[in-house]
């Protein structure tokens, strides 16, 4: 039985229409190209060829390309002011607040990014924990260890925690360890996804009914 809710952050607690994740992706592409000393097109090709083996671009660059300066990477990918175009939605906050279980966040981003977003969304105080990528030892979703660390911290087993994310591979990673996961597919991009999928965060209510 569900007794805890575990939310992704970006494109989950706010709409993908804001374009924040797209901007992050562009910064990742630029950084990767500069770090590897190749064109952005070549950087994209190399990343796409290897990223499936890792949870994040950072993990790939560290494991295979010799990146050691983690803080420079994060400053480039998540600069101050990145949340400028985001604005709060009181209805979303009210909906999350009234859900009848404690709630936490699991993000592959660093804590400073998560804190900026939560503050801008005016969702401070809604979540018992923010599990960021540093807390998780730089090992991100969908690695099983990332989920297990969170579950241990919450004192829950996978079946007790409902995980909500906008990346199919991340949700599938949680399903693979026996958890209950829901894909938030706001733009209906993953119609062939074979597991539970919703188009709006407001649809979560039906998963919480006894």
MDAnalysis code that builds the backbone (N, CA, C; Angstrom):
import MDAnalysis as mda
import numpy as np

u = mda.Universe.empty(630, n_residues=210, atom_resindex=np.repeat(np.arange(210), 3), trajectory=True)
u.add_TopologyAttr("name", ["N", "CA", "C"] * 210)
u.add_TopologyAttr("resid", np.arange(1, 211))
u.add_TopologyAttr("resname", ["UNK", "UNK", "UNK", "UNK", "UNK", "UNK", "UNK", "UNK", "UNK", "UNK", "UNK", "UNK", "UNK", "UNK", "UNK", "UNK", "UNK", "UNK", "UNK", "UNK", "UNK", "UNK", "UNK", "UNK", "UNK", "UNK", "UNK", "UNK", "UNK", "UNK", "UNK", "UNK", "UNK", "UNK", "UNK", "UNK", "UNK", "UNK", "UNK", "UNK", "UNK", "UNK", "UNK", "UNK", "UNK", "UNK", "UNK", "UNK", "UNK", "UNK", "UNK", "UNK", "UNK", "UNK", "UNK", "UNK", "UNK", "UNK", "UNK", "UNK", "UNK", "UNK", "UNK", "UNK", "UNK", "UNK", "UNK", "UNK", "UNK", "UNK", "UNK", "UNK", "UNK", "UNK", "UNK", "UNK", "UNK", "UNK", "UNK", "UNK", "UNK", "UNK", "UNK", "UNK", "UNK", "UNK", "UNK", "UNK", "UNK", "UNK", "UNK", "UNK", "UNK", "UNK", "UNK", "UNK", "UNK", "UNK", "UNK", "UNK", "UNK", "UNK", "UNK", "UNK", "UNK", "UNK", "UNK", "UNK", "UNK", "UNK", "UNK", "UNK", "UNK", "UNK", "UNK", "UNK", "UNK", "UNK", "UNK", "UNK", "UNK", "UNK", "UNK", "UNK", "UNK", "UNK", "UNK", "UNK", "UNK", "UNK", "UNK", "UNK", "UNK", "UNK", "UNK", "UNK", "UNK", "UNK", "UNK", "UNK", "UNK", "UNK", "UNK", "UNK", "UNK", "UNK", "UNK", "UNK", "UNK", "UNK", "UNK", "UNK", "UNK", "UNK", "UNK", "UNK", "UNK", "UNK", "UNK", "UNK", "UNK", "UNK", "UNK", "UNK", "UNK", "UNK", "UNK", "UNK", "UNK", "UNK", "UNK", "UNK", "UNK", "UNK", "UNK", "UNK", "UNK", "UNK", "UNK", "UNK", "UNK", "UNK", "UNK", "UNK", "UNK", "UNK", "UNK", "UNK", "UNK", "UNK", "UNK", "UNK", "UNK", "UNK", "UNK", "UNK", "UNK", "UNK", "UNK", "UNK", "UNK", "UNK", "UNK", "UNK", "UNK", "UNK", "UNK", "UNK", "UNK", "UNK"])
u.atoms.positions = np.array([
    [0.840, -1.199, 0.000],
    [0.000, 0.000, 0.000],
    [0.880, 1.255, 0.000],
    [0.497, 2.237, -0.795],
    [1.257, 3.475, -0.886],
    [1.190, 4.253, 0.425],
    [2.365, 4.697, 0.903],
    [2.391, 5.523, 2.110],
    [3.347, 6.710, 1.973],
    [3.978, 6.872, 0.804],
    [4.889, 7.990, 0.562],
    [4.870, 8.308, -0.928],
    [5.049, 9.583, -1.258],
    [5.119, 10.015, -2.649],
    [6.504, 10.574, -2.924],
    [7.120, 10.109, -4.003],
    [8.459, 10.548, -4.383],
    [8.376, 11.194, -5.760],
    [8.608, 12.511, -5.806],
    [8.474, 13.277, -7.037],
    [9.830, 13.577, -7.650],
    [9.902, 13.481, -8.971],
    [10.952, 14.153, -9.718],
    [10.710, 15.654, -9.588],
    [11.689, 16.443, -9.993],
    [11.571, 17.899, -9.897],
    [11.208, 18.533, -11.240],
    [12.150, 18.533, -12.157],
    [11.994, 19.290, -13.404],
    [11.016, 18.616, -14.359],
    [10.129, 19.426, -14.917],
    [9.069, 18.976, -15.821],
    [8.085, 18.031, -15.140],
    [8.122, 18.008, -13.824],
    [7.168, 17.213, -13.057],
    [6.403, 18.113, -12.091],
    [7.130, 18.928, -11.325],
    [6.464, 19.866, -10.420],
    [6.095, 21.174, -11.119],
    [6.542, 21.334, -12.351],
    [6.123, 22.470, -13.172],
    [6.007, 21.984, -14.610],
    [5.329, 22.738, -15.428],
    [5.049, 22.333, -16.801],
    [6.299, 22.374, -17.675],
    [6.391, 21.407, -18.571],
    [7.483, 21.391, -19.530],
    [7.417, 22.579, -20.489],
    [6.273, 23.240, -20.560],
    [6.111, 24.365, -21.484],
    [6.992, 25.564, -21.114],
    [7.516, 25.609, -19.894],
    [8.410, 26.699, -19.498],
    [9.754, 26.624, -20.210],
    [10.134, 25.452, -20.664],
    [11.370, 25.312, -21.420],
    [12.636, 25.254, -20.594],
    [12.533, 25.093, -19.279],
    [13.750, 25.055, -18.457],
    [14.631, 23.863, -18.790],
    [14.018, 22.704, -18.980],
    [14.803, 21.520, -19.280],
    [15.473, 21.630, -20.643],
    [14.815, 22.256, -21.594],
    [15.423, 22.462, -22.905],
    [16.677, 23.320, -22.777],
    [16.597, 24.367, -21.956],
    [17.749, 25.235, -21.743],
    [18.883, 24.486, -21.056],
    [18.541, 23.624, -20.100],
    [19.566, 22.807, -19.445],
    [20.243, 21.912, -20.474],
    [19.454, 21.304, -21.345],
    [20.003, 20.440, -22.374],
    [20.968, 21.171, -23.297],
    [20.641, 22.413, -23.620],
    [21.525, 23.209, -24.467],
    [22.843, 23.512, -23.759],
    [22.762, 23.799, -22.465],
    [23.994, 24.077, -21.717],
    [24.852, 22.815, -21.579],
    [24.201, 21.665, -21.403],
    [24.940, 20.406, -21.346],
    [25.658, 20.156, -22.666],
    [24.978, 20.412, -23.773],
    [25.589, 20.200, -25.088],
    [26.802, 21.102, -25.286],
    [26.669, 22.382, -24.910],
    [27.786, 23.312, -25.065],
    [28.965, 22.916, -24.189],
    [28.674, 22.592, -22.921],
    [29.748, 22.216, -22.001],
    [30.470, 20.972, -22.506],
    [29.712, 19.970, -22.920],
    [30.304, 18.717, -23.371],
    [31.194, 18.946, -24.579],
    [30.736, 19.754, -25.522],
    [31.535, 20.047, -26.712],
    [32.835, 20.743, -26.339],
    [32.747, 21.723, -25.445],
    [33.943, 22.456, -25.045],
    [34.898, 21.556, -24.272],
    [34.360, 20.737, -23.383],
    [35.207, 19.858, -22.585],
    [35.915, 18.822, -23.459],
    [35.204, 18.268, -24.435],
    [35.786, 17.246, -25.304],
    [36.612, 17.849, -26.435],
    [36.421, 19.161, -26.677],
    [37.142, 19.809, -27.760],
    [36.648, 19.394, -29.129],
    [35.324, 19.203, -29.231],
    [34.719, 18.784, -30.498],
    [33.546, 19.705, -30.807],
    [32.946, 19.528, -31.963],
    [31.759, 20.303, -32.313],
    [30.578, 19.850, -31.459],
    [29.566, 20.705, -31.387],
    [28.377, 20.328, -30.626],
    [27.701, 19.105, -31.236],
    [27.741, 19.003, -32.555],
    [27.131, 17.842, -33.218],
    [27.852, 16.554, -32.827],
    [29.187, 16.611, -32.785],
    [29.960, 15.436, -32.385],
    [29.740, 15.127, -30.909],
    [29.623, 16.153, -30.092],
    [29.368, 15.940, -28.667],
    [28.032, 15.235, -28.463],
    [27.029, 15.658, -29.211],
    [25.704, 15.022, -29.121],
    [25.801, 13.563, -29.547],
    [26.519, 13.299, -30.634],
    [26.647, 11.927, -31.127],
    [27.320, 11.036, -30.088],
    [28.403, 11.520, -29.509],
    [29.123, 10.711, -28.528],
    [28.301, 10.507, -27.265],
    [27.598, 11.547, -26.842],
    [26.749, 11.420, -25.656],
    [25.631, 10.409, -25.892],
    [24.988, 10.495, -27.029],
    [23.875, 9.587, -27.308],
    [24.328, 8.142, -27.387],
    [25.566, 7.938, -27.821],
    [26.088, 6.583, -27.941],
    [26.379, 5.929, -26.595],
    [26.559, 6.754, -25.547],
    [26.997, 6.211, -24.255],
    [26.052, 6.469, -23.086],
    [25.160, 7.462, -23.223],
    [24.390, 7.914, -22.059],
    [23.468, 6.837, -21.502],
    [23.043, 5.889, -22.341],
    [22.142, 4.841, -21.853],
    [22.785, 3.987, -20.765],
    [24.104, 4.001, -20.686],
    [24.809, 3.222, -19.673],
    [24.882, 3.935, -18.334],
    [24.450, 5.195, -18.297],
    [24.601, 6.014, -17.091],
    [23.291, 6.739, -16.785],
    [23.206, 7.262, -15.574],
    [22.029, 8.029, -15.209],
    [22.094, 9.473, -15.678],
    [23.304, 10.026, -15.776],
    [23.467, 11.433, -16.112],
    [24.664, 11.628, -17.037],
    [24.700, 12.772, -17.704],
    [25.853, 13.135, -18.521],
    [27.106, 13.224, -17.668],
    [26.959, 13.763, -16.460],
    [28.109, 13.871, -15.564],
    [28.726, 12.506, -15.291],
    [27.906, 11.504, -15.024],
    [28.428, 10.167, -14.763],
    [29.240, 9.657, -15.952],
    [28.717, 9.876, -17.146],
    [29.430, 9.456, -18.356],
    [30.775, 10.178, -18.497],
    [30.761, 11.506, -18.344],
    [31.989, 12.283, -18.501],
    [33.032, 11.898, -17.453],
    [32.583, 11.615, -16.241],
    [33.517, 11.207, -15.204],
    [34.076, 9.812, -15.463],
    [33.205, 8.896, -15.880],
    [33.617, 7.497, -16.037],
    [34.477, 7.271, -17.268],
    [34.196, 8.002, -18.359],
    [34.845, 7.683, -19.631],
    [35.703, 8.799, -20.213],
    [35.471, 10.038, -19.773],
    [36.140, 11.151, -20.436],
    [37.055, 11.962, -19.521],
    [37.203, 11.527, -18.278],
    [38.188, 12.139, -17.397],
    [37.760, 13.416, -16.697],
    [36.481, 13.707, -16.669],
    [36.029, 14.913, -15.964],
    [36.194, 14.731, -14.459],
    [36.827, 15.704, -13.810],
    [36.992, 15.665, -12.355],
    [36.454, 16.920, -11.677],
    [36.309, 18.011, -12.417],
    [35.882, 19.282, -11.835],
    [34.353, 19.358, -11.834],
    [33.776, 18.727, -10.851],
    [32.322, 18.596, -10.782],
    [31.645, 19.944, -10.574],
    [32.225, 20.787, -9.729],
    [31.578, 22.058, -9.416],
    [31.541, 22.994, -10.627],
    [32.588, 22.975, -11.439],
    [32.565, 23.778, -12.662],
    [31.462, 23.293, -13.598],
    [31.300, 21.998, -13.683],
    [30.220, 21.432, -14.496],
    [28.863, 21.946, -14.016],
    [28.626, 21.861, -12.727],
    [27.315, 22.271, -12.217],
    [27.076, 23.772, -12.363],
    [28.121, 24.561, -12.181],
    [27.949, 26.008, -12.370],
    [27.591, 26.340, -13.816],
    [28.145, 25.572, -14.751],
    [27.850, 25.804, -16.164],
    [26.454, 25.337, -16.536],
    [26.030, 24.232, -15.976],
    [24.743, 23.641, -16.354],
    [23.590, 24.299, -15.610],
    [23.831, 24.696, -14.369],
    [22.772, 25.277, -13.536],
    [23.213, 26.638, -12.990],
    [23.306, 27.645, -13.852],
    [23.748, 28.969, -13.391],
    [22.678, 29.670, -12.561],
    [23.106, 30.620, -11.768],
    [22.147, 31.436, -11.026],
    [21.229, 32.155, -12.007],
    [19.961, 32.224, -11.651],
    [18.988, 32.887, -12.503],
    [18.343, 31.977, -13.525],
    [18.703, 30.698, -13.527],
    [18.138, 29.779, -14.512],
    [16.619, 29.645, -14.382],
    [16.114, 29.968, -13.204],
    [14.680, 29.817, -12.934],
    [13.880, 31.069, -13.262],
    [14.497, 32.067, -13.899],
    [13.872, 33.382, -14.075],
    [12.532, 33.325, -14.792],
    [12.380, 32.440, -15.760],
    [11.160, 32.391, -16.553],
    [10.072, 31.516, -15.941],
    [10.377, 30.930, -14.808],
    [9.413, 30.065, -14.133],
    [8.528, 30.898, -13.215],
    [7.281, 30.511, -13.079],
    [6.425, 31.197, -12.113],
    [5.542, 30.182, -11.393],
    [5.114, 30.488, -10.190],
    [4.369, 29.518, -9.388],
    [2.934, 29.340, -9.873],
    [2.417, 28.164, -9.613],
    [1.016, 27.852, -9.901],
    [0.357, 27.460, -8.581],
    [-0.411, 28.355, -7.976],
    [-1.016, 28.055, -6.679],
    [-1.891, 26.811, -6.695],
    [-2.493, 26.499, -7.829],
    [-3.351, 25.317, -7.906],
    [-2.540, 24.033, -7.802],
    [-1.366, 24.011, -8.426],
    [-0.507, 22.835, -8.328],
    [-0.017, 22.668, -6.896],
    [0.397, 23.784, -6.288],
    [0.844, 23.692, -4.892],
    [-0.273, 23.161, -3.998],
    [-1.468, 23.692, -4.159],
    [-2.595, 23.271, -3.325],
    [-2.899, 21.794, -3.539],
    [-2.826, 21.349, -4.782],
    [-3.100, 19.939, -5.066],
    [-2.082, 19.034, -4.392],
    [-0.794, 19.368, -4.541],
    [0.241, 18.539, -3.921],
    [0.116, 18.557, -2.403],
    [-0.162, 19.717, -1.860],
    [-0.268, 19.849, -0.404],
    [-1.364, 18.974, 0.172],
    [-2.482, 18.839, -0.553],
    [-3.603, 18.086, -0.002],
    [-3.499, 16.574, -0.203],
    [-2.518, 16.122, -0.971],
    [-2.358, 14.684, -1.149],
    [-2.060, 14.046, 0.208],
    [-2.707, 12.929, 0.516],
    [-2.743, 12.437, 1.904],
    [-1.532, 11.635, 2.359],
    [-0.353, 11.922, 1.816],
    [0.856, 11.211, 2.211],
    [2.029, 12.180, 2.275],
    [3.046, 11.856, 3.066],
    [4.255, 12.683, 3.029],
    [4.902, 12.588, 1.656],
    [5.659, 13.630, 1.303],
    [6.202, 13.755, -0.047],
    [7.681, 14.119, 0.012],
    [8.444, 13.580, -0.941],
    [9.863, 13.899, -1.066],
    [10.190, 14.105, -2.542],
    [11.383, 14.642, -2.793],
    [11.856, 14.883, -4.156],
    [13.131, 14.091, -4.384],
    [13.222, 13.471, -5.564],
    [14.454, 12.823, -6.006],
    [14.830, 13.427, -7.355],
    [15.974, 14.106, -7.401],
    [16.404, 14.773, -8.629],
    [17.836, 14.416, -8.975],
    [18.121, 14.354, -10.261],
    [19.487, 14.156, -10.729],
    [20.245, 15.470, -10.821],
    [19.655, 16.536, -10.348],
    [20.290, 17.849, -10.327],
    [20.897, 18.117, -8.951],
    [21.779, 19.110, -8.840],
    [22.366, 19.454, -7.543],
    [21.377, 20.220, -6.671],
    [21.643, 20.263, -5.393],
    [20.708, 20.841, -4.438],
    [20.446, 22.315, -4.692],
    [21.446, 23.064, -5.171],
    [21.226, 24.489, -5.385],
    [20.189, 24.721, -6.483],
    [20.189, 23.869, -7.489],
    [19.166, 23.952, -8.533],
    [17.793, 23.641, -7.947],
    [17.712, 22.563, -7.191],
    [16.430, 22.176, -6.603],
    [15.879, 23.274, -5.694],
    [16.731, 23.859, -4.893],
    [16.275, 24.902, -3.970],
    [15.777, 26.138, -4.716],
    [16.459, 26.512, -5.794],
    [15.999, 27.655, -6.592],
    [14.610, 27.392, -7.172],
    [14.441, 26.190, -7.704],
    [13.168, 25.856, -8.345],
    [12.046, 25.813, -7.313],
    [12.282, 25.149, -6.203],
    [11.258, 25.043, -5.162],
    [10.882, 26.416, -4.636],
    [11.863, 27.275, -4.448],
    [11.568, 28.625, -3.976],
    [10.742, 29.393, -4.999],
    [11.129, 29.318, -6.269],
    [10.408, 30.049, -7.313],
    [8.979, 29.525, -7.464],
    [8.787, 28.224, -7.263],
    [7.454, 27.635, -7.362],
    [6.610, 27.883, -6.115],
    [7.241, 28.453, -5.083],
    [6.577, 28.688, -3.796],
    [6.061, 27.373, -3.204],
    [6.907, 26.349, -3.295],
    [6.565, 25.033, -2.750],
    [7.408, 24.670, -1.537],
    [8.057, 25.655, -0.951],
    [8.840, 25.386, 0.251],
    [7.933, 24.856, 1.357],
    [8.433, 23.855, 2.074],
    [7.679, 23.290, 3.174],
    [6.784, 22.131, 2.804],
    [6.693, 21.796, 1.517],
    [5.817, 20.699, 1.108],
    [6.495, 19.337, 1.195],
    [7.830, 19.319, 1.199],
    [8.553, 18.062, 1.040],
    [9.421, 17.769, 2.262],
    [9.393, 16.518, 2.675],
    [10.179, 16.120, 3.842],
    [11.663, 16.053, 3.528],
    [11.994, 15.714, 2.285],
    [13.394, 15.573, 1.860],
    [13.539, 16.055, 0.420],
    [14.726, 16.563, 0.098],
    [15.133, 16.758, -1.288],
    [16.404, 15.943, -1.472],
    [16.274, 14.819, -2.180],
    [17.409, 13.942, -2.443],
    [18.030, 14.364, -3.770],
    [19.176, 15.038, -3.706],
    [19.803, 15.533, -4.925],
    [20.949, 14.609, -5.334],
    [21.591, 14.952, -6.438],
    [22.608, 14.078, -7.009],
    [23.854, 13.987, -6.123],
    [24.203, 15.037, -5.416],
    [25.359, 14.952, -4.505],
    [25.031, 14.030, -3.333],
    [23.846, 14.203, -2.769],
    [23.419, 13.330, -1.673],
    [23.504, 11.872, -2.101],
    [23.211, 11.619, -3.367],
    [23.192, 10.254, -3.887],
    [24.547, 9.802, -4.404],
    [25.604, 10.467, -3.967],
    [26.941, 10.042, -4.350],
    [27.223, 10.184, -5.828],
    [26.564, 11.179, -6.476],
    [26.706, 11.455, -7.911],
    [26.213, 10.299, -8.776],
    [25.395, 9.451, -8.197],
    [24.820, 8.321, -8.940],
    [23.321, 8.574, -9.073],
    [22.865, 8.806, -10.291],
    [21.498, 9.252, -10.484],
    [20.525, 8.171, -10.915],
    [19.278, 8.564, -11.001],
    [18.261, 7.726, -11.627],
    [18.731, 7.397, -13.040],
    [18.484, 6.218, -13.572],
    [17.670, 5.125, -13.021],
    [18.470, 4.031, -12.327],
    [19.686, 4.352, -11.858],
    [20.493, 3.333, -11.202],
    [19.765, 2.791, -9.969],
    [19.677, 1.485, -9.804],
    [18.968, 0.923, -8.646],
    [19.476, 1.465, -7.320],
    [20.794, 1.678, -7.228],
    [21.367, 2.150, -5.965],
    [20.819, 3.520, -5.571],
    [20.536, 4.355, -6.564],
    [19.984, 5.681, -6.275],
    [18.623, 5.556, -5.598],
    [17.814, 4.652, -6.107],
    [16.494, 4.441, -5.503],
    [16.608, 3.786, -4.124],
    [17.476, 2.803, -4.007],
    [17.595, 2.092, -2.727],
    [18.066, 3.009, -1.602],
    [18.973, 3.933, -1.910],
    [19.420, 4.869, -0.882],
    [18.260, 5.723, -0.386],
    [17.450, 6.178, -1.318],
    [16.297, 6.999, -0.943],
    [15.321, 6.189, -0.094],
    [15.027, 4.986, -0.521],
    [14.088, 4.142, 0.233],
    [14.605, 3.869, 1.637],
    [15.899, 3.642, 1.764],
    [16.474, 3.418, 3.086],
    [16.319, 4.658, 3.954],
    [16.560, 5.830, 3.372],
    [16.428, 7.073, 4.137],
    [14.986, 7.310, 4.575],
    [14.042, 6.897, 3.742],
    [12.625, 7.072, 4.079],
    [12.098, 5.971, 4.992],
    [12.858, 4.887, 5.113],
    [12.394, 3.757, 5.918],
    [11.234, 3.022, 5.274],
    [11.261, 2.947, 3.922],
    [10.163, 2.332, 3.189],
    [10.701, 1.264, 2.236],
    [9.801, 0.355, 1.841],
    [10.155, -0.572, 0.769],
    [9.586, -0.047, -0.540],
    [10.017, -0.574, -1.679],
    [9.593, -0.003, -2.964],
    [8.083, 0.043, -3.157],
    [7.376, -0.951, -2.656],
    [5.932, -1.006, -2.860],
    [5.175, 0.079, -2.092],
    [5.830, 0.669, -1.098],
    [5.176, 1.688, -0.277],
    [5.341, 3.103, -0.823],
    [6.178, 3.277, -1.842],
    [6.499, 4.615, -2.353],
    [6.089, 4.707, -3.818],
    [5.237, 5.673, -4.124],
    [4.855, 5.944, -5.506],
    [5.808, 6.985, -6.078],
    [6.459, 6.644, -7.179],
    [7.457, 7.506, -7.819],
    [6.866, 8.107, -9.078],
    [6.997, 9.437, -9.224],
    [6.442, 10.160, -10.365],
    [7.570, 10.899, -11.076],
    [7.738, 10.641, -12.379],
    [8.834, 11.242, -13.145],
    [8.383, 11.395, -14.592],
    [9.073, 12.299, -15.328],
    [8.725, 12.512, -16.735],
    [9.647, 11.766, -17.687],
    [10.617, 11.006, -17.180],
    [11.510, 10.218, -18.032],
    [11.102, 8.749, -17.976],
    [10.732, 8.150, -19.102],
    [10.338, 6.739, -19.087],
    [11.395, 5.812, -18.497],
    [12.668, 6.040, -18.833],
    [13.711, 5.135, -18.337],
    [13.875, 5.230, -16.829],
    [13.616, 6.415, -16.264],
    [13.728, 6.567, -14.810],
    [12.590, 5.845, -14.103],
    [11.388, 5.983, -14.630],
    [10.254, 5.278, -14.027],
    [10.454, 3.772, -14.167],
    [10.903, 3.349, -15.348],
    [11.139, 1.909, -15.555],
    [12.196, 1.393, -14.591],
    [13.213, 2.198, -14.299],
    [14.217, 1.787, -13.335],
    [13.622, 1.517, -11.967],
    [12.639, 2.323, -11.587],
    [11.992, 2.115, -10.293],
    [11.072, 0.894, -10.337],
    [10.379, 0.709, -11.440],
    [9.549, -0.487, -11.595],
    [10.396, -1.745, -11.504],
    [11.605, -1.690, -12.030],
    [12.471, -2.863, -12.066],
    [12.909, -3.325, -10.682],
    [12.867, -2.437, -9.692],
    [13.221, -2.873, -8.334],
    [11.973, -3.208, -7.519],
    [10.831, -3.262, -8.201],
    [9.604, -3.668, -7.534],
    [8.739, -2.538, -7.026],
    [9.059, -1.297, -7.431],
    [8.290, -0.150, -6.968],
    [7.078, 0.142, -7.840],
    [6.296, 1.092, -7.395],
    [5.149, 1.572, -8.163],
    [5.534, 2.926, -8.751],
    [5.514, 3.038, -10.066],
    [5.931, 4.267, -10.727],
    [4.930, 4.727, -11.759],
    [4.840, 6.037, -11.926],
    [3.922, 6.635, -12.889],
    [4.706, 7.608, -13.759],
    [4.539, 7.510, -15.068],
    [5.162, 8.431, -16.008],
    [4.248, 9.635, -16.216],
    [4.777, 10.833, -15.960],
    [4.040, 12.059, -16.253],
    [4.431, 12.513, -17.654],
    [3.527, 12.324, -18.598],
    [3.785, 12.587, -20.010],
    [2.877, 13.726, -20.472],
    [3.237, 14.920, -20.064],
    [2.382, 16.082, -20.293],
    [2.105, 16.327, -21.774],
    [3.105, 16.126, -22.602],
    [2.967, 16.416, -24.025],
    [2.584, 15.180, -24.846],
    [2.266, 14.092, -24.167],
    [1.825, 12.858, -24.832],
    [2.878, 12.357, -25.820],
    [4.130, 12.381, -25.395],
    [5.230, 11.997, -26.264],
    [5.497, 10.492, -26.257],
    [4.976, 9.801, -25.251],
    [5.344, 8.398, -25.049],
    [4.097, 7.519, -25.058],
    [3.343, 7.587, -26.131],
    [2.094, 6.845, -26.211],
    [2.295, 5.338, -26.217],
    [3.490, 4.879, -26.592],
    [3.767, 3.442, -26.606],
    [4.322, 2.934, -25.274],
    [4.466, 3.828, -24.314],
    [4.960, 3.416, -22.993],
    [3.983, 2.394, -22.402],
    [4.458, 1.203, -22.036],
    [3.530, 0.121, -21.681],
    [3.061, 0.085, -20.234],
    [3.489, 1.065, -19.435],
    [3.126, 1.045, -18.020],
    [2.246, 2.252, -17.699],
    [1.992, 2.471, -16.433],
    [1.047, 3.526, -16.046],
    [1.585, 4.906, -16.426],
    [0.713, 5.692, -17.047],
    [1.106, 6.978, -17.615],
    [-0.030, 7.975, -17.428],
    [0.333, 9.209, -17.096],
    [-0.656, 10.275, -16.950],
    [-0.200, 11.491, -17.741],
    [-1.139, 12.349, -18.092],
    [-0.823, 13.572, -18.823],
    [-0.813, 14.803, -17.929],
    [-1.324, 14.660, -16.723],
    [-1.414, 15.789, -15.800],
    [-1.168, 15.306, -14.381],
    [-0.508, 16.144, -13.605],
    [-0.243, 15.787, -12.213],
    [-1.531, 15.575, -11.425],
    [-2.601, 16.204, -11.890],
    [-3.879, 16.067, -11.187],
    [-4.454, 14.659, -11.283],
    [-3.962, 13.863, -12.206],
    [-4.428, 12.487, -12.346],
    [-3.857, 11.560, -11.275],
    [-2.938, 12.058, -10.473],
    [-2.332, 11.212, -9.440],
    [-3.347, 10.700, -8.437],
    [-4.395, 11.430, -8.237],
    [-5.365, 11.093, -7.204],
    [-5.876, 9.657, -7.345],
    [-6.057, 9.215, -8.576],
    [-6.628, 7.876, -8.777],
    [-5.677, 6.765, -8.375],
    [-4.390, 7.053, -8.257],
    [-3.451, 6.037, -7.827],
    [-3.377, 5.913, -6.306],
    [-3.997, 6.836, -5.621],
    [-3.890, 6.891, -4.169],
    [-5.146, 6.389, -3.473],
    [-6.145, 6.047, -4.258],
    [-7.379, 5.566, -3.658],
    [-7.202, 4.114, -3.233],
    [-7.765, 3.729, -2.087],
    [-7.623, 2.356, -1.581],
    [-8.151, 1.332, -2.568],
])
